[in-house]
Amino acid sequence: MSRLAKTLEIRTSPHIVSGYDVDTVMFNVVVALAPAAAFALWAFGWAALLALGVAIGSCLAAERAAARVAGKPSPLGDWSAVVTGLLFGLTLPPGLPLWMVAVGGGITIVVGKAIFGGLGFNPFNPALVGRAVLQAAFPVAMTTWIPAFAAERFRDLPGSLLALPFASPSYDALSGATPLAAWKFSRQATEVSDLAFGFVGGSSGETSGVLILLGGLYLVARNMMSWRIPVAVLAAVATLAAVLHQLDPARHAGAGFMLFSGGLMLGAVFMATDPVTSPITPRGMWLFGAFIGVLVVVIRTWGGMAEGVMYAILLGNAVAPLLDRVTQPRVYGTSPPKAER
Amino acid sequence: MSLLGLRTFRHGVHPPEAKDETSGSPIRQFPFAPLLVVPLVQHAGKASLPVVRAGQEVARGQRLAVPDGTLSVSMHAPASGVVRELALAPSIGGRMVPAVYLEPHPGSTQEVADGAPCPLATATREEILAAIQDAGIVGLGGAAFPTHVKLAIPEGKSVDTLILNGAECEPFLTTDHRVMLEQSADIFTGIRYLLKVTGAQRVIVGVEENKPDAAAHLRAELPPDLPATVELLRVKYPQGAEKMLIAALLGREVPSGGLPVETRCLVVNVATAAEIGRLLPHGRGIQERVITVGGPAVRRKGNYRIPIGTPLRFLLEHVGVDEARLERVFLGGPMMGAAVSSLDISITKGTSGVIAFDDASAARTHVPVYPCIRCGHCLDACPMFLNPSQLGLLARREEYTRMAEEFHLLDCFECGSCSFVCPSHIPLVQQFRVAKSMVRKARAAG
């Protein structure tokens, strides 16, 4: 018998892994966002395609450049910059000048993520950091909306899109106000069914609540997203909105309107659930979601702006570490269990 | 906690079971290697003291070494033959340990030498405990803790329930499954000894539902006078961990840092009970044990009764391995088993499985490590309700004291569930092992 003389690999247990990877999760988030992104392309035409393309491209370029400066290997293979870029692009008004999109994409990655150490270390949702900077820097462009389903959307590009840096963009056609602004500033209601299916103006990815929910269900079914956070956000918004509507229907829109208008669906399903910037404990997730939901209604109702999802989530991100701290799970054997047999 | 009528614990993971290739294979006797190397530390505790010398002829089952104090057990000759030398031998932990090198006689009939029997009917509690220590019995589930120490109930404590652990939740392993099917009579005799020693009023045999034949067989053969029940458990890792089994079957929690006896129960592996029932009536000692030999690189997979001291090289050569593709060998299951650095290591009483991975299975763990994205899957996996994500971040910063004092590091029993699910492939368990040893070192230094 030949003597078995093989060099063996030594490794610590466990010797098997679940086959579930960061890059698989990130890729599936892109898959889950695809229906909402496709709807944006259909509703806004080439303008949305260009905007999303520039958003993703600028995020990838910034990610690559930041890694090079930090002397790290290229992290593009983990798909996280694609997710961030896509989410960032979907929060923008579709007619936003492309140079602003590119600047915002760079800020998203560099300020939102890279300076904290990259993937896993950023305290705030990077896409919302980028959007918040654009909102502060270009308030008019960020609240000017081109109409959805314009007849010429696959023929012409909106003039504003190709505006030169620092020139005032010119708009060919304006949809006027988003449903939220219409309600807030002129008490003009929009049909909830139009909101749910997305036949309204707004940011690229914010219009079709149903498609966003489908994407979320896909991720929850694949165990790639916490279901607790979106449920908590939406339940808090619906409850608070319903109570306020009962008290004063003329001043407060109903729960359905609140749920499906503006960026709530995109925010609740794809932004608040960013694991890096949300609590990790189950109870922390519930509190985090409820906190965001309440803030959304408060900002929308009593704030100076029509929409409050972005600031609500950023504030939620700020309290997430605290929520984790006070909601650590009870460790086995550290206090008497309830029922014995 | 029960769901769909079956009991289980909370959290845990579902690794692929990988048991089909050996669960149907009856236990077969393994041949004797030309040289058996019997380490004198096969258990958690002090090395046994040898009572044989080089050149001495020994009979199979004869005592080779006696216990050195309470936390130690006897060792017996796995074969009739001649003691070649008493020398150091490599062990799984990497240390060299004292061992008896025994050369079996090729012509011997290998009859097992009987000793003084321990009669169930008349033996006292103390006599049974002494017989268990004398038979060299340790926990055969893998921990190899001396069984007589576990069964010695401290003054002022009592036990109402004895749990027999037939969960066998580690993938690949099917030894307990086969022992339940083939040695039910030994198990029941063992239970009678255990009831007498512990004073427990009832016995629950916990079996995962992926072994319905074993549970049905035990139920069918159960003597009517035994106060025992067989409970099916949901298939979930680490169901066979003592603390999880107690939570699943009794809804009790072992206090942090405490022992099961504090919850008035004791957990004994089914294979350990079977050995007690098989050996004590004849005054014999452990000279072999049932081991699952499997994994993708093994040709003749199966369950074998293998002499203690069989070197891994002989074992693998005998079952046949694809040498070109052989990559990793570990003892025990893939979740908690330790990889061996040398095939000169021999089988001990704590070896429940020998699993050989080929290059393809080994490559599945050769994956890039990403930073923690705080997905929380490790929190949902940890059966102790720890926060492995937080512990991992603290380990990177070497904040070991904080890990222990604020985040219950020492409650981690290294089941591997967190590492198994981590999408970033962070070696969490390894970080925790390092951290625990640093904490213990710091505490010992005062």
Boltz contact constraints between the chains, C-beta under 6 A:
constraints:
  - contact:
      token1: [A, 1]
      token2: [B, 317]
      max_distance: 6.0
  - contact:
      token1: [A, 4]
      token2: [B, 313]
      max_distance: 6.0
  - contact:
      token1: [A, 4]
      token2: [B, 316]
      max_distance: 6.0
  - contact:
      token1: [A, 4]
      token2: [B, 317]
      max_distance: 6.0
  - contact:
      token1: [A, 6]
      token2: [B, 323]
      max_distance: 6.0
  - contact:
      token1: [A, 6]
      token2: [B, 326]
      max_distance: 6.0
  - contact:
      token1: [A, 8]
      token2: [B, 329]
      max_distance: 6.0
  - contact:
      token1: [A, 9]
      token2: [B, 327]
      max_distance: 6.0
  - contact:
      token1: [A, 9]
      token2: [B, 328]
      max_distance: 6.0
  - contact:
      token1: [A, 9]
      token2: [B, 362]
      max_distance: 6.0
  - contact:
      token1: [A, 10]
      token2: [B, 339]
      max_distance: 6.0
  - contact:
      token1: [A, 10]
      token2: [B, 341]
      max_distance: 6.0
  - contact:
      token1: [A, 11]
      token2: [B, 339]
      max_distance: 6.0
  - contact:
      token1: [A, 12]
      token2: [B, 430]
      max_distance: 6.0
  - contact:
      token1: [A, 13]
      token2: [B, 336]
      max_distance: 6.0
  - contact:
      token1: [A, 13]
      token2: [B, 337]
      max_distance: 6.0
  - contact:
      token1: [A, 13]
      token2: [B, 416]
      max_distance: 6.0
  - contact:
      token1: [A, 14]
      token2: [B, 335]
      max_distance: 6.0
  - contact:
      token1: [A, 14]
      token2: [B, 416]
      max_distance: 6.0
  - contact:
      token1: [A, 14]
      token2: [B, 419]
      max_distance: 6.0
  - contact:
      token1: [A, 14]
      token2: [B, 420]
      max_distance: 6.0
  - contact:
      token1: [A, 15]
      token2: [B, 330]
      max_distance: 6.0
  - contact:
      token1: [A, 15]
      token2: [B, 334]
      max_distance: 6.0
  - contact:
      token1: [A, 16]
      token2: [B, 15]
      max_distance: 6.0
  - contact:
      token1: [A, 16]
      token2: [B, 334]
      max_distance: 6.0
  - contact:
      token1: [A, 17]
      token2: [B, 365]
      max_distance: 6.0
  - contact:
      token1: [A, 18]
      token2: [B, 420]
      max_distance: 6.0
  - contact:
      token1: [A, 18]
      token2: [B, 421]
      max_distance: 6.0
  - contact:
      token1: [A, 20]
      token2: [B, 423]
      max_distance: 6.0
  - contact:
      token1: [A, 21]
      token2: [B, 423]
      max_distance: 6.0
  - contact:
      token1: [A, 22]
      token2: [B, 370]
      max_distance: 6.0
  - contact:
      token1: [A, 22]
      token2: [B, 423]
      max_distance: 6.0
  - contact:
      token1: [A, 22]
      token2: [B, 424]
      max_distance: 6.0
  - contact:
      token1: [A, 25]
      token2: [B, 423]
      max_distance: 6.0
  - contact:
      token1: [A, 119]
      token2: [B, 371]
      max_distance: 6.0
  - contact:
      token1: [A, 120]
      token2: [B, 371]
      max_distance: 6.0
  - contact:
      token1: [A, 120]
      token2: [B, 372]
      max_distance: 6.0
  - contact:
      token1: [A, 120]
      token2: [B, 373]
      max_distance: 6.0
  - contact:
      token1: [A, 275]
      token2: [B, 373]
      max_distance: 6.0
  - contact:
      token1: [A, 275]
      token2: [B, 374]
      max_distance: 6.0
  - contact:
      token1: [A, 275]
      token2: [B, 375]
      max_distance: 6.0
  - contact:
      token1: [A, 276]
      token2: [B, 373]
      max_distance: 6.0
  - contact:
      token1: [A, 276]
      token2: [B, 374]
      max_distance: 6.0
  - contact:
      token1: [A, 280]
      token2: [B, 374]
      max_distance: 6.0
  - contact:
      token1: [A, 280]
      token2: [B, 376]
      max_distance: 6.0
  - contact:
      token1: [A, 280]
      token2: [B, 389]
      max_distance: 6.0
  - contact:
      token1: [A, 329]
      token2: [B, 385]
      max_distance: 6.0
  - contact:
      token1: [A, 331]
      token2: [B, 385]
      max_distance: 6.0
  - contact:
      token1: [A, 331]
      token2: [B, 408]
      max_distance: 6.0
  - contact:
      token1: [A, 331]
      token2: [B, 411]
      max_distance: 6.0
  - contact:
      token1: [A, 332]
      token2: [B, 253]
      max_distance: 6.0
  - contact:
      token1: [A, 332]
      token2: [B, 384]
      max_distance: 6.0
  - contact:
      token1: [A, 332]
      token2: [B, 385]
      max_distance: 6.0
  - contact:
      token1: [A, 333]
      token2: [B, 253]
      max_distance: 6.0
  - contact:
      token1: [A, 333]
      token2: [B, 254]
      max_distance: 6.0
  - contact:
      token1: [A, 333]
      token2: [B, 255]
      max_distance: 6.0
  - contact:
      token1: [A, 333]
      token2: [B, 256]
      max_distance: 6.0
  - contact:
      token1: [A, 334]
      token2: [B, 256]
      max_distance: 6.0
  - contact:
      token1: [A, 337]
      token2: [B, 253]
      max_distance: 6.0
  - contact:
      token1: [A, 339]
      token2: [B, 251]
      max_distance: 6.0
  - contact:
      token1: [A, 340]
      token2: [B, 251]
      max_distance: 6.0
  - contact:
      token1: [A, 340]
      token2: [B, 252]
      max_distance: 6.0
  - contact:
      token1: [A, 341]
      token2: [B, 250]
      max_distance: 6.0
  - contact:
      token1: [A, 341]
      token2: [B, 251]
      max_distance: 6.0
